[in-house]
Amino acid sequence: MKAWAKTYPENKHVKFLADGSASYTKDLGLELDLNEKGLGLRSRRYAILVEDLTVKAANIEEAGAFTVSSADEILKVL
């Protein structure tokens, strides 16, 4: 995440957060157990818009989809 954030040097509004232990993912109930496929515990795909510590939008994808968590979809709620 740190390397990705560095590619946006003028960014003042987006916070890039890593979740290496999946604790945040588990707290949100968005874990995806792919142990049977040898991939371990993963996070479902989602995008959350938070303003002043309040969730304004939570776009959570269905399995295998990429429709509601795109940047374009989040921009629609700004």
All heavy atoms as a GROMACS GRO file, in nm:
protein
  604
    1MET      N    1   0.082  -0.118   0.000
    1MET     CA    2   0.000   0.000   0.000
    1MET      C    3   0.087   0.126   0.000
    1MET      O    4   0.053   0.223  -0.065
    1MET     CB    5  -0.093   0.000   0.121
    1MET     CG    6  -0.194  -0.113   0.126
    1MET     SD    7  -0.306  -0.121  -0.014
    1MET     CE    8  -0.403   0.023   0.006
    2LYS      N    9   0.197   0.121   0.072
    2LYS     CA   10   0.284   0.238   0.078
    2LYS      C   11   0.338   0.275  -0.060
    2LYS      O   12   0.338   0.392  -0.098
    2LYS     CB   13   0.399   0.211   0.175
    2LYS     CG   14   0.488   0.329   0.201
    2LYS     CD   15   0.593   0.293   0.305
    2LYS     CE   16   0.682   0.409   0.336
    2LYS     NZ   17   0.784   0.374   0.438
    3ALA      N   18   0.380   0.173  -0.135
    3ALA     CA   19   0.431   0.198  -0.270
    3ALA      C   20   0.322   0.252  -0.361
    3ALA      O   21   0.346   0.342  -0.442
    3ALA     CB   22   0.490   0.069  -0.328
    4TRP      N   23   0.201   0.199  -0.349
    4TRP     CA   24   0.090   0.246  -0.429
    4TRP      C   25   0.058   0.391  -0.395
    4TRP      O   26   0.037   0.475  -0.483
    4TRP     CB   27  -0.032   0.156  -0.405
    4TRP     CG   28  -0.150   0.183  -0.493
    4TRP    CD1   29  -0.154   0.248  -0.612
    4TRP    CD2   30  -0.285   0.144  -0.466
    4TRP    NE1   31  -0.282   0.251  -0.661
    4TRP    CE2   32  -0.364   0.187  -0.573
    4TRP    CE3   33  -0.346   0.075  -0.362
    4TRP    CZ2   34  -0.501   0.165  -0.578
    4TRP    CZ3   35  -0.482   0.053  -0.369
    4TRP    CH2   36  -0.558   0.098  -0.476
    5ALA      N   37   0.056   0.423  -0.267
    5ALA     CA   38   0.027   0.560  -0.224
    5ALA      C   39   0.130   0.658  -0.278
    5ALA      O   40   0.097   0.772  -0.313
    5ALA     CB   41   0.021   0.566  -0.072
    6LYS      N   42   0.256   0.614  -0.287
    6LYS     CA   43   0.362   0.702  -0.338
    6LYS      C   44   0.342   0.740  -0.483
    6LYS      O   45   0.398   0.840  -0.530
    6LYS     CB   46   0.499   0.635  -0.320
    6LYS     CG   47   0.548   0.639  -0.178
    6LYS     CD   48   0.687   0.576  -0.169
    6LYS     CE   49   0.739   0.582  -0.028
    6LYS     NZ   50   0.873   0.522  -0.017
    7THR      N   51   0.262   0.663  -0.557
    7THR     CA   52   0.237   0.697  -0.697
    7THR      C   53   0.139   0.813  -0.711
    7THR      O   54   0.114   0.859  -0.822
    7THR     CB   55   0.185   0.575  -0.777
    7THR    OG1   56   0.057   0.536  -0.726
    7THR    CG2   57   0.283   0.459  -0.769
    8TYR      N   58   0.084   0.859  -0.598
    8TYR     CA   59  -0.008   0.972  -0.596
    8TYR      C   60   0.047   1.080  -0.503
    8TYR      O   61  -0.011   1.108  -0.397
    8TYR     CB   62  -0.147   0.928  -0.549
    8TYR     CG   63  -0.210   0.828  -0.641
    8TYR    CD1   64  -0.200   0.692  -0.616
    8TYR    CD2   65  -0.280   0.870  -0.753
    8TYR    CE1   66  -0.258   0.599  -0.701
    8TYR    CE2   67  -0.337   0.778  -0.839
    8TYR     CZ   68  -0.325   0.643  -0.813
    8TYR     OH   69  -0.382   0.552  -0.897
    9PRO      N   70   0.158   1.144  -0.539
    9PRO     CA   71   0.224   1.238  -0.447
    9PRO      C   72   0.140   1.361  -0.410
    9PRO      O   73   0.158   1.417  -0.303
    9PRO     CB   74   0.352   1.279  -0.522
    9PRO     CG   75   0.324   1.249  -0.665
    9PRO     CD   76   0.228   1.134  -0.666
   10GLU      N   77   0.047   1.401  -0.495
   10GLU     CA   78  -0.036   1.518  -0.464
   10GLU      C   79  -0.160   1.482  -0.381
   10GLU      O   80  -0.237   1.569  -0.343
   10GLU     CB   81  -0.083   1.588  -0.593
   10GLU     CG   82   0.030   1.660  -0.666
   10GLU     CD   83   0.097   1.570  -0.769
   10GLU    OE1   84   0.027   1.487  -0.828
   10GLU    OE2   85   0.218   1.584  -0.789
   11ASN      N   86  -0.179   1.353  -0.353
   11ASN     CA   87  -0.297   1.308  -0.280
   11ASN      C   88  -0.302   1.370  -0.140
   11ASN      O   89  -0.208   1.364  -0.065
   11ASN     CB   90  -0.295   1.156  -0.267
   11ASN     CG   91  -0.405   1.106  -0.177
   11ASN    OD1   92  -0.520   1.146  -0.190
   11ASN    ND2   93  -0.370   1.020  -0.084
   12LYS      N   94  -0.414   1.429  -0.108
   12LYS     CA   95  -0.434   1.486   0.025
   12LYS      C   96  -0.559   1.427   0.092
   12LYS      O   97  -0.586   1.455   0.208
   12LYS     CB   98  -0.451   1.638   0.015
   12LYS     CG   99  -0.336   1.710  -0.050
   12LYS     CD  100  -0.225   1.739   0.050
   12LYS     CE  101  -0.123   1.829  -0.010
   12LYS     NZ  102  -0.004   1.767  -0.059
   13HIS      N  103  -0.637   1.347   0.017
   13HIS     CA  104  -0.766   1.305   0.068
   13HIS      C  105  -0.785   1.155   0.085
   13HIS      O  106  -0.872   1.114   0.160
   13HIS     CB  107  -0.877   1.359  -0.024
   13HIS     CG  108  -0.871   1.507  -0.040
   13HIS    ND1  109  -0.907   1.594   0.060
   13HIS    CD2  110  -0.832   1.584  -0.144
   13HIS    CE1  111  -0.890   1.719   0.019
   13HIS    NE2  112  -0.844   1.715  -0.105
   14VAL      N  113  -0.708   1.075   0.014
   14VAL     CA  114  -0.726   0.930   0.019
   14VAL      C  115  -0.621   0.870   0.111
   14VAL      O  116  -0.502   0.899   0.099
   14VAL     CB  117  -0.715   0.867  -0.122
   14VAL    CG1  118  -0.723   0.715  -0.113
   14VAL    CG2  119  -0.824   0.922  -0.212
   15LYS      N  120  -0.665   0.788   0.205
   15LYS     CA  121  -0.573   0.721   0.296
   15LYS      C  122  -0.561   0.576   0.252
   15LYS      O  123  -0.661   0.508   0.235
   15LYS     CB  124  -0.627   0.728   0.438
   15LYS     CG  125  -0.528   0.683   0.542
   15LYS     CD  126  -0.568   0.745   0.674
   15LYS     CE  127  -0.454   0.777   0.756
   15LYS     NZ  128  -0.393   0.887   0.785
   16PHE      N  129  -0.440   0.531   0.231
   16PHE     CA  130  -0.412   0.394   0.188
   16PHE      C  131  -0.382   0.311   0.313
   16PHE      O  132  -0.287   0.342   0.386
   16PHE     CB  133  -0.293   0.390   0.094
   16PHE     CG  134  -0.321   0.456  -0.040
   16PHE    CD1  135  -0.315   0.593  -0.055
   16PHE    CD2  136  -0.352   0.378  -0.149
   16PHE    CE1  137  -0.340   0.652  -0.178
   16PHE    CE2  138  -0.377   0.436  -0.273
   16PHE     CZ  139  -0.371   0.573  -0.287
   17LEU      N  140  -0.463   0.210   0.339
   17LEU     CA  141  -0.447   0.129   0.459
   17LEU      C  142  -0.422  -0.016   0.424
   17LEU      O  143  -0.498  -0.076   0.350
   17LEU     CB  144  -0.574   0.137   0.545
   17LEU     CG  145  -0.618   0.277   0.588
   17LEU    CD1  146  -0.754   0.272   0.654
   17LEU    CD2  147  -0.516   0.337   0.682
   18ALA      N  148  -0.315  -0.073   0.480
   18ALA     CA  149  -0.286  -0.215   0.461
   18ALA      C  150  -0.354  -0.294   0.572
   18ALA      O  151  -0.380  -0.242   0.681
   18ALA     CB  152  -0.136  -0.238   0.464
   19ASP      N  153  -0.382  -0.421   0.546
   19ASP     CA  154  -0.448  -0.508   0.644
   19ASP      C  155  -0.384  -0.646   0.638
   19ASP      O  156  -0.451  -0.746   0.613
   19ASP     CB  157  -0.598  -0.514   0.614
   19ASP     CG  158  -0.678  -0.585   0.720
   19ASP    OD1  159  -0.632  -0.591   0.836
   19ASP    OD2  160  -0.786  -0.636   0.688
   20GLY      N  161  -0.254  -0.650   0.662
   20GLY     CA  162  -0.178  -0.774   0.648
   20GLY      C  163  -0.228  -0.890   0.732
   20GLY      O  164  -0.223  -1.005   0.691
   21SER      N  165  -0.278  -0.864   0.852
   21SER     CA  166  -0.328  -0.971   0.939
   21SER      C  167  -0.477  -0.996   0.920
   21SER      O  168  -0.534  -1.081   0.987
   21SER     CB  169  -0.300  -0.937   1.085
   21SER     OG  170  -0.372  -0.821   1.123
   22ALA      N  171  -0.540  -0.922   0.833
   22ALA     CA  172  -0.683  -0.932   0.803
   22ALA      C  173  -0.772  -0.897   0.922
   22ALA      O  174  -0.890  -0.928   0.923
   22ALA     CB  175  -0.719  -1.069   0.748
   23SER      N  176  -0.719  -0.828   1.020
   23SER     CA  177  -0.801  -0.794   1.138
   23SER      C  178  -0.913  -0.696   1.102
   23SER      O  179  -1.026  -0.711   1.148
   23SER     CB  180  -0.715  -0.739   1.251
   23SER     OG  181  -0.644  -0.624   1.209
   24TYR      N  182  -0.884  -0.597   1.019
   24TYR     CA  183  -0.987  -0.502   0.976
   24TYR      C  184  -1.092  -0.574   0.892
   24TYR      O  185  -1.212  -0.555   0.910
   24TYR     CB  186  -0.920  -0.389   0.896
   24TYR     CG  187  -1.012  -0.278   0.856
   24TYR    CD1  188  -1.067  -0.192   0.950
   24TYR    CD2  189  -1.044  -0.257   0.722
   24TYR    CE1  190  -1.151  -0.089   0.913
   24TYR    CE2  191  -1.128  -0.153   0.684
   24TYR     CZ  192  -1.181  -0.071   0.780
   24TYR     OH  193  -1.265   0.031   0.742
   25THR      N  194  -1.045  -0.660   0.802
   25THR     CA  195  -1.135  -0.738   0.716
   25THR      C  196  -1.229  -0.824   0.801
   25THR      O  197  -1.349  -0.829   0.776
   25THR     CB  198  -1.053  -0.826   0.621
   25THR    OG1  199  -0.976  -0.740   0.537
   25THR    CG2  200  -1.141  -0.913   0.535
   26LYS      N  201  -1.174  -0.888   0.902
   26LYS     CA  202  -1.256  -0.973   0.991
   26LYS      C  203  -1.356  -0.888   1.069
   26LYS      O  204  -1.472  -0.926   1.084
   26LYS     CB  205  -1.167  -1.050   1.087
   26LYS     CG  206  -1.086  -1.159   1.019
   26LYS     CD  207  -0.991  -1.224   1.120
   26LYS     CE  208  -0.895  -1.317   1.052
   26LYS     NZ  209  -0.791  -1.366   1.145
   27ASP      N  210  -1.312  -0.772   1.119
   27ASP     CA  211  -1.403  -0.684   1.193
   27ASP      C  212  -1.520  -0.638   1.106
   27ASP      O  213  -1.631  -0.619   1.156
   27ASP     CB  214  -1.328  -0.562   1.246
   27ASP     CG  215  -1.236  -0.594   1.362
   27ASP    OD1  216  -1.247  -0.705   1.420
   27ASP    OD2  217  -1.153  -0.507   1.397
   28LEU      N  218  -1.495  -0.620   0.978
   28LEU     CA  219  -1.600  -0.579   0.885
   28LEU      C  220  -1.686  -0.697   0.838
   28LEU      O  221  -1.790  -0.677   0.777
   28LEU     CB  222  -1.540  -0.511   0.762
   28LEU     CG  223  -1.475  -0.376   0.786
   28LEU    CD1  224  -1.404  -0.328   0.659
   28LEU    CD2  225  -1.578  -0.273   0.830
   29GLY      N  226  -1.642  -0.819   0.868
   29GLY     CA  227  -1.715  -0.937   0.822
   29GLY      C  228  -1.699  -0.962   0.674
   29GLY      O  229  -1.787  -1.019   0.610
   30LEU      N  230  -1.587  -0.919   0.617
   30LEU     CA  231  -1.566  -0.930   0.473
   30LEU      C  232  -1.458  -1.030   0.436
   30LEU      O  233  -1.403  -1.025   0.326
   30LEU     CB  234  -1.531  -0.792   0.416
   30LEU     CG  235  -1.643  -0.689   0.426
   30LEU    CD1  236  -1.595  -0.552   0.383
   30LEU    CD2  237  -1.763  -0.733   0.344
   31GLU      N  238  -1.428  -1.124   0.530
   31GLU     CA  239  -1.326  -1.223   0.497
   31GLU      C  240  -1.380  -1.326   0.399
   31GLU      O  241  -1.499  -1.354   0.394
   31GLU     CB  242  -1.272  -1.291   0.624
   31GLU     CG  243  -1.373  -1.375   0.697
   31GLU     CD  244  -1.452  -1.299   0.802
   31GLU    OE1  245  -1.448  -1.176   0.807
   31GLU    OE2  246  -1.521  -1.367   0.879
   32LEU      N  247  -1.291  -1.380   0.322
   32LEU     CA  248  -1.322  -1.480   0.221
   32LEU      C  249  -1.223  -1.593   0.240
   32LEU      O  250  -1.103  -1.575   0.218
   32LEU     CB  251  -1.309  -1.418   0.081
   32LEU     CG  252  -1.338  -1.505  -0.039
   32LEU    CD1  253  -1.484  -1.553  -0.036
   32LEU    CD2  254  -1.312  -1.427  -0.166
   33ASP      N  255  -1.271  -1.708   0.285
   33ASP     CA  256  -1.184  -1.821   0.315
   33ASP      C  257  -1.160  -1.902   0.189
   33ASP      O  258  -1.249  -1.970   0.140
   33ASP     CB  259  -1.248  -1.908   0.424
   33ASP     CG  260  -1.156  -2.019   0.471
   33ASP    OD1  261  -1.049  -2.040   0.411
   33ASP    OD2  262  -1.193  -2.086   0.569
   34LEU      N  263  -1.038  -1.893   0.136
   34LEU     CA  264  -1.001  -1.966   0.016
   34LEU      C  265  -0.895  -2.071   0.046
   34LEU      O  266  -0.814  -2.108  -0.040
   34LEU     CB  267  -0.951  -1.869  -0.092
   34LEU     CG  268  -1.055  -1.770  -0.144
   34LEU    CD1  269  -0.994  -1.672  -0.242
   34LEU    CD2  270  -1.174  -1.841  -0.205
   35ASN      N  271  -0.894  -2.120   0.171
   35ASN     CA  272  -0.797  -2.222   0.211
   35ASN      C  273  -0.807  -2.348   0.125
   35ASN      O  274  -0.705  -2.408   0.093
   35ASN     CB  275  -0.814  -2.258   0.359
   35ASN     CG  276  -0.745  -2.157   0.447
   35ASN    OD1  277  -0.626  -2.132   0.432
   35ASN    ND2  278  -0.821  -2.097   0.539
   36GLU      N  279  -0.928  -2.388   0.089
   36GLU     CA  280  -0.945  -2.509   0.009
   36GLU      C  281  -0.878  -2.497  -0.128
   36GLU      O  282  -0.841  -2.597  -0.190
   36GLU     CB  283  -1.093  -2.543  -0.009
   36GLU     CG  284  -1.157  -2.596   0.119
   36GLU     CD  285  -1.300  -2.638   0.097
   36GLU    OE1  286  -1.345  -2.648  -0.019
   36GLU    OE2  287  -1.369  -2.663   0.198
   37LYS      N  288  -0.860  -2.375  -0.175
   37LYS     CA  289  -0.793  -2.352  -0.303
   37LYS      C  290  -0.646  -2.317  -0.284
   37LYS      O  291  -0.577  -2.282  -0.379
   37LYS     CB  292  -0.864  -2.240  -0.379
   37LYS     CG  293  -1.006  -2.275  -0.418
   37LYS     CD  294  -1.071  -2.162  -0.493
   37LYS     CE  295  -1.214  -2.203  -0.531
   37LYS     NZ  296  -1.280  -2.100  -0.608
   38GLY      N  297  -0.599  -2.325  -0.159
   38GLY     CA  298  -0.460  -2.296  -0.129
   38GLY      C  299  -0.426  -2.149  -0.125
   38GLY      O  300  -0.310  -2.110  -0.131
   39LEU      N  301  -0.527  -2.064  -0.114
   39LEU     CA  302  -0.504  -1.919  -0.118
   39LEU      C  303  -0.519  -1.852   0.018
   39LEU      O  304  -0.498  -1.731   0.030
   39LEU     CB  305  -0.600  -1.854  -0.219
   39LEU     CG  306  -0.583  -1.902  -0.363
   39LEU    CD1  307  -0.693  -1.846  -0.450
   39LEU    CD2  308  -0.447  -1.863  -0.417
   40GLY      N  309  -0.559  -1.927   0.121
   40GLY     CA  310  -0.569  -1.871   0.256
   40GLY      C  311  -0.688  -1.779   0.273
   40GLY      O  312  -0.783  -1.778   0.195
   41LEU      N  313  -0.680  -1.698   0.377
   41LEU     CA  314  -0.786  -1.602   0.409
   41LEU      C  315  -0.763  -1.476   0.327
   41LEU      O  316  -0.655  -1.417   0.328
   41LEU     CB  317  -0.785  -1.569   0.558
   41LEU     CG  318  -0.894  -1.477   0.607
   41LEU    CD1  319  -1.031  -1.543   0.592
   41LEU    CD2  320  -0.870  -1.439   0.752
   42ARG      N  321  -0.863  -1.434   0.256
   42ARG     CA  322  -0.857  -1.315   0.172
   42ARG      C  323  -0.968  -1.218   0.212
   42ARG      O  324  -1.052  -1.248   0.294
   42ARG     CB  325  -0.875  -1.352   0.024
   42ARG     CG  326  -0.774  -1.449  -0.029
   42ARG     CD  327  -0.638  -1.387  -0.028
   42ARG     NE  328  -0.538  -1.480  -0.075
   42ARG     CZ  329  -0.439  -1.449  -0.153
   42ARG    NH1  330  -0.427  -1.327  -0.198
   42ARG    NH2  331  -0.350  -1.540  -0.188
   43SER      N  332  -0.970  -1.106   0.147
   43SER     CA  333  -1.074  -1.007   0.167
   43SER      C  334  -1.165  -1.007   0.045
   43SER      O  335  -1.117  -1.016  -0.068
   43SER     CB  336  -1.012  -0.869   0.185
   43SER     OG  337  -1.112  -0.770   0.189
   44ARG      N  338  -1.295  -0.995   0.070
   44ARG     CA  339  -1.385  -0.973  -0.042
   44ARG      C  340  -1.351  -0.838  -0.104
   44ARG      O  341  -1.294  -0.751  -0.038
   44ARG     CB  342  -1.530  -0.973   0.006
   44ARG     CG  343  -1.576  -1.110   0.049
   44ARG     CD  344  -1.718  -1.111   0.097
   44ARG     NE  345  -1.810  -1.058  -0.003
   44ARG     CZ  346  -1.937  -1.032   0.022
   44ARG    NH1  347  -1.986  -1.053   0.142
   44ARG    NH2  348  -2.016  -0.986  -0.071
   45ARG      N  349  -1.387  -0.818  -0.228
   45ARG     CA  350  -1.361  -0.691  -0.295
   45ARG      C  351  -1.468  -0.590  -0.251
   45ARG      O  352  -1.586  -0.618  -0.255
   45ARG     CB  353  -1.367  -0.710  -0.447
   45ARG     CG  354  -1.330  -0.585  -0.524
   45ARG     CD  355  -1.346  -0.607  -0.672
   45ARG     NE  356  -1.260  -0.712  -0.722
   45ARG     CZ  357  -1.137  -0.692  -0.770
   45ARG    NH1  358  -1.086  -0.572  -0.771
   45ARG    NH2  359  -1.067  -0.794  -0.816
   46TYR      N  360  -1.421  -0.472  -0.209
   46TYR     CA  361  -1.514  -0.369  -0.166
   46TYR      C  362  -1.448  -0.232  -0.174
   46TYR      O  363  -1.327  -0.220  -0.185
   46TYR     CB  364  -1.562  -0.393  -0.022
   46TYR     CG  365  -1.454  -0.389   0.083
   46TYR    CD1  366  -1.423  -0.271   0.149
   46TYR    CD2  367  -1.381  -0.503   0.116
   46TYR    CE1  368  -1.324  -0.266   0.245
   46TYR    CE2  369  -1.282  -0.500   0.211
   46TYR     CZ  370  -1.254  -0.381   0.276
   46TYR     OH  371  -1.156  -0.378   0.371
   47ALA      N  372  -1.530  -0.130  -0.169
   47ALA     CA  373  -1.483   0.008  -0.159
   47ALA      C  374  -1.570   0.077  -0.055
   47ALA      O  375  -1.692   0.062  -0.056
   47ALA     CB  376  -1.496   0.080  -0.293
   48ILE      N  377  -1.505   0.145   0.037
   48ILE     CA  378  -1.578   0.215   0.143
   48ILE      C  379  -1.540   0.363   0.138
   48ILE      O  380  -1.422   0.396   0.135
   48ILE     CB  381  -1.546   0.157   0.281
   48ILE    CG1  382  -1.591   0.012   0.289
   48ILE    CG2  383  -1.611   0.239   0.391
   48ILE    CD1  384  -1.558  -0.057   0.419
   49LEU      N  385  -1.641   0.448   0.140
   49LEU     CA  386  -1.620   0.591   0.146
   49LEU      C  387  -1.648   0.634   0.290
   49LEU      O  388  -1.759   0.613   0.340
   49LEU     CB  389  -1.713   0.664   0.049
   49LEU     CG  390  -1.712   0.816   0.055
   49LEU    CD1  391  -1.574   0.870   0.017
   49LEU    CD2  392  -1.819   0.874  -0.035
   50VAL      N  393  -1.546   0.690   0.355
   50VAL     CA  394  -1.558   0.732   0.495
   50VAL      C  395  -1.530   0.881   0.501
   50VAL      O  396  -1.431   0.929   0.446
   50VAL     CB  397  -1.459   0.655   0.585
   50VAL    CG1  398  -1.472   0.703   0.730
   50VAL    CG2  399  -1.484   0.506   0.576
   51GLU      N  400  -1.617   0.953   0.570
   51GLU     CA  401  -1.598   1.096   0.588
   51GLU      C  402  -1.617   1.128   0.736
   51GLU      O  403  -1.721   1.095   0.795
   51GLU     CB  404  -1.701   1.173   0.504
   51GLU     CG  405  -1.683   1.322   0.505
   51GLU     CD  406  -1.783   1.391   0.415
   51GLU    OE1  407  -1.797   1.348   0.298
   51GLU    OE2  408  -1.848   1.485   0.462
   52ASP      N  409  -1.516   1.189   0.797
   52ASP     CA  410  -1.521   1.221   0.940
   52ASP      C  411  -1.558   1.100   1.025
   52ASP      O  412  -1.643   1.107   1.113
   52ASP     CB  413  -1.617   1.337   0.967
   52ASP     CG  414  -1.573   1.466   0.899
   52ASP    OD1  415  -1.451   1.490   0.893
   52ASP    OD2  416  -1.661   1.542   0.854
   53LEU      N  417  -1.495   0.987   0.993
   53LEU     CA  418  -1.514   0.860   1.065
   53LEU      C  419  -1.655   0.802   1.053
   53LEU      O  420  -1.694   0.715   1.130
   53LEU     CB  421  -1.475   0.873   1.212
   53LEU     CG  422  -1.329   0.914   1.237
   53LEU    CD1  423  -1.304   0.932   1.386
   53LEU    CD2  424  -1.233   0.813   1.178
   54THR      N  425  -1.731   0.849   0.955
   54THR     CA  426  -1.865   0.797   0.929
   54THR      C  427  -1.867   0.734   0.791
   54THR      O  428  -1.825   0.798   0.694
   54THR     CB  429  -1.971   0.910   0.936
   54THR    OG1  430  -1.966   0.968   1.067
   54THR    CG2  431  -2.110   0.857   0.910
   55VAL      N  432  -1.916   0.611   0.782
   55VAL     CA  433  -1.925   0.544   0.652
   55VAL      C  434  -2.038   0.608   0.572
   55VAL      O  435  -2.153   0.609   0.614
   55VAL     CB  436  -1.951   0.392   0.669
   55VAL    CG1  437  -1.975   0.327   0.534
   55VAL    CG2  438  -1.834   0.327   0.741
   56LYS      N  439  -2.002   0.664   0.458
   56LYS     CA  440  -2.100   0.728   0.369
   56LYS      C  441  -2.150   0.630   0.263
   56LYS      O  442  -2.261   0.643   0.216
   56LYS     CB  443  -2.039   0.851   0.302
   56LYS     CG  444  -1.997   0.959   0.398
   56LYS     CD  445  -2.117   1.019   0.466
   56LYS     CE  446  -2.074   1.134   0.556
   56LYS     NZ  447  -2.186   1.197   0.622
   57ALA      N  448  -2.064   0.535   0.224
   57ALA     CA  449  -2.103   0.434   0.125
   57ALA      C  450  -2.015   0.311   0.147
   57ALA      O  451  -1.897   0.323   0.176
   57ALA     CB  452  -2.083   0.487  -0.016
   58ALA      N  453  -2.076   0.195   0.135
   58ALA     CA  454  -2.003   0.068   0.143
   58ALA      C  455  -2.049  -0.017   0.024
   58ALA      O  456  -2.159  -0.070   0.025
   58ALA     CB  457  -2.031  -0.003   0.274
   59ASN      N  458  -1.965  -0.023  -0.076
   59ASN     CA  459  -1.996  -0.097  -0.197
   59ASN      C  460  -1.923  -0.231  -0.191
   59ASN      O  461  -1.802  -0.237  -0.210
   59ASN     CB  462  -1.954  -0.019  -0.321
   59ASN     CG  463  -2.033   0.110  -0.336
   59ASN    OD1  464  -2.119   0.141  -0.257
   59ASN    ND2  465  -2.002   0.185  -0.439
   60ILE      N  466  -1.996  -0.337  -0.164
   60ILE     CA  467  -1.939  -0.470  -0.144
   60ILE      C  468  -1.978  -0.559  -0.261
   60ILE      O  469  -2.096  -0.573  -0.293
   60ILE     CB  470  -1.989  -0.530  -0.011
   60ILE    CG1  471  -1.952  -0.436   0.104
   60ILE    CG2  472  -1.932  -0.669   0.010
   60ILE    CD1  473  -2.021  -0.465   0.234
   61GLU      N  474  -1.877  -0.616  -0.324
   61GLU     CA  475  -1.898  -0.699  -0.442
   61GLU      C  476  -1.952  -0.838  -0.407
   61GLU      O  477  -1.916  -0.894  -0.304
   61GLU     CB  478  -1.769  -0.718  -0.520
   61GLU     CG  479  -1.711  -0.591  -0.578
   61GLU     CD  480  -1.788  -0.533  -0.695
   61GLU    OE1  481  -1.890  -0.592  -0.738
   61GLU    OE2  482  -1.745  -0.428  -0.743
   62GLU      N  483  -2.032  -0.890  -0.496
   62GLU     CA  484  -2.069  -1.031  -0.490
   62GLU      C  485  -1.949  -1.111  -0.538
   62GLU      O  486  -1.862  -1.058  -0.608
   62GLU     CB  487  -2.191  -1.059  -0.578
   62GLU     CG  488  -2.318  -0.990  -0.531
   62GLU     CD  489  -2.363  -1.037  -0.394
   62GLU    OE1  490  -2.350  -1.157  -0.364
   62GLU    OE2  491  -2.411  -0.952  -0.316
   63ALA      N  492  -1.943  -1.239  -0.504
   63ALA     CA  493  -1.829  -1.323  -0.542
   63ALA      C  494  -1.805  -1.318  -0.693
   63ALA      O  495  -1.896  -1.336  -0.772
   63ALA     CB  496  -1.853  -1.467  -0.497
   64GLY      N  497  -1.681  -1.289  -0.731
   64GLY     CA  498  -1.642  -1.289  -0.871
   64GLY      C  499  -1.682  -1.166  -0.950
   64GLY      O  500  -1.650  -1.155  -1.067
   65ALA      N  501  -1.750  -1.072  -0.887
   65ALA     CA  502  -1.797  -0.953  -0.959
   65ALA      C  503  -1.700  -0.837  -0.942
   65ALA      O  504  -1.621  -0.832  -0.849
   65ALA     CB  505  -1.934  -0.913  -0.908
   66PHE      N  506  -1.707  -0.744  -1.032
   66PHE     CA  507  -1.634  -0.618  -1.023
   66PHE      C  508  -1.723  -0.511  -1.084
   66PHE      O  509  -1.703  -0.467  -1.196
   66PHE     CB  510  -1.499  -0.626  -1.094
   66PHE     CG  511  -1.418  -0.500  -1.080
   66PHE    CD1  512  -1.374  -0.457  -0.956
   66PHE    CD2  513  -1.387  -0.424  -1.191
   66PHE    CE1  514  -1.301  -0.339  -0.943
   66PHE    CE2  515  -1.314  -0.307  -1.180
   66PHE     CZ  516  -1.271  -0.266  -1.056
   67THR      N  517  -1.826  -0.474  -1.011
   67THR     CA  518  -1.921  -0.376  -1.063
   67THR      C  519  -1.941  -0.257  -0.970
   67THR      O  520  -1.947  -0.144  -1.017
   67THR     CB  521  -2.058  -0.442  -1.089
   67THR    OG1  522  -2.103  -0.504  -0.969
   67THR    CG2  523  -2.049  -0.548  -1.198
   68VAL      N  524  -1.950  -0.278  -0.839
   68VAL     CA  525  -1.985  -0.169  -0.748
   68VAL      C  526  -1.867  -0.110  -0.672
   68VAL      O  527  -1.881  -0.006  -0.609
   68VAL     CB  528  -2.094  -0.212  -0.647
   68VAL    CG1  529  -2.221  -0.252  -0.718
   68VAL    CG2  530  -2.045  -0.322  -0.555
   69SER      N  531  -1.749  -0.173  -0.680
   69SER     CA  532  -1.635  -0.122  -0.603
   69SER      C  533  -1.535  -0.043  -0.687
   69SER      O  534  -1.430  -0.004  -0.638
   69SER     CB  535  -1.562  -0.238  -0.533
   69SER     OG  536  -1.503  -0.325  -0.629
   70SER      N  537  -1.570  -0.016  -0.809
   70SER     CA  538  -1.478   0.058  -0.896
   70SER      C  539  -1.470   0.206  -0.854
   70SER      O  540  -1.557   0.258  -0.785
   70SER     CB  541  -1.524   0.050  -1.041
   70SER     OG  542  -1.645   0.123  -1.058
   71ALA      N  543  -1.364   0.271  -0.897
   71ALA     CA  544  -1.349   0.414  -0.868
   71ALA      C  545  -1.465   0.494  -0.925
   71ALA      O  546  -1.515   0.587  -0.861
   71ALA     CB  547  -1.216   0.464  -0.925
   72ASP      N  548  -1.511   0.457  -1.044
   72ASP     CA  549  -1.624   0.528  -1.105
   72ASP      C  550  -1.748   0.521  -1.018
   72ASP      O  551  -1.821   0.620  -1.004
   72ASP     CB  552  -1.655   0.472  -1.244
   72ASP     CG  553  -1.549   0.506  -1.346
   72ASP    OD1  554  -1.477   0.607  -1.326
   72ASP    OD2  555  -1.539   0.435  -1.446
   73GLU      N  556  -1.773   0.406  -0.957
   73GLU     CA  557  -1.891   0.391  -0.871
   73GLU      C  558  -1.878   0.473  -0.744
   73GLU      O  559  -1.973   0.535  -0.699
   73GLU     CB  560  -1.915   0.244  -0.838
   73GLU     CG  561  -1.963   0.163  -0.955
   73GLU     CD  562  -2.095   0.213  -1.013
   73GLU    OE1  563  -2.189   0.240  -0.936
   73GLU    OE2  564  -2.102   0.229  -1.136
   74ILE      N  565  -1.759   0.476  -0.686
   74ILE     CA  566  -1.738   0.557  -0.565
   74ILE      C  567  -1.748   0.706  -0.599
   74ILE      O  568  -1.804   0.784  -0.522
   74ILE     CB  569  -1.602   0.524  -0.499
   74ILE    CG1  570  -1.612   0.390  -0.426
   74ILE    CG2  571  -1.559   0.632  -0.402
   74ILE    CD1  572  -1.707   0.389  -0.307
   75LEU      N  573  -1.697   0.746  -0.714
   75LEU     CA  574  -1.707   0.887  -0.753
   75LEU      C  575  -1.851   0.932  -0.766
   75LEU      O  576  -1.883   1.049  -0.742
   75LEU     CB  577  -1.631   0.911  -0.884
   75LEU     CG  578  -1.479   0.908  -0.870
   75LEU    CD1  579  -1.414   0.913  -1.009
   75LEU    CD2  580  -1.430   1.021  -0.783
   76LYS      N  581  -1.940   0.842  -0.801
   76LYS     CA  582  -2.083   0.876  -0.814
   76LYS      C  583  -2.144   0.920  -0.681
   76LYS      O  584  -2.241   0.993  -0.679
   76LYS     CB  585  -2.162   0.757  -0.870
   76LYS     CG  586  -2.134   0.728  -1.014
   76LYS     CD  587  -2.212   0.607  -1.060
   76LYS     CE  588  -2.179   0.568  -1.203
   76LYS     NZ  589  -2.250   0.446  -1.244
   77VAL      N  590  -2.090   0.871  -0.569
   77VAL     CA  591  -2.147   0.906  -0.439
   77VAL      C  592  -2.079   1.025  -0.374
   77VAL      O  593  -2.119   1.067  -0.267
   77VAL     CB  594  -2.150   0.786  -0.342
   77VAL    CG1  595  -2.236   0.676  -0.396
   77VAL    CG2  596  -2.011   0.737  -0.312
   78LEU      N  597  -1.977   1.079  -0.439
   78LEU     CA  598  -1.908   1.196  -0.384
   78LEU      C  599  -1.986   1.322  -0.408
   78LEU      O  600  -2.056   1.338  -0.500
   78LEU     CB  601  -1.768   1.211  -0.443
   78LEU     CG  602  -1.668   1.107  -0.400
   78LEU    CD1  603  -1.535   1.131  -0.470
   78LEU    CD2  604  -1.646   1.112  -0.250
   0.00000   0.00000   0.00000
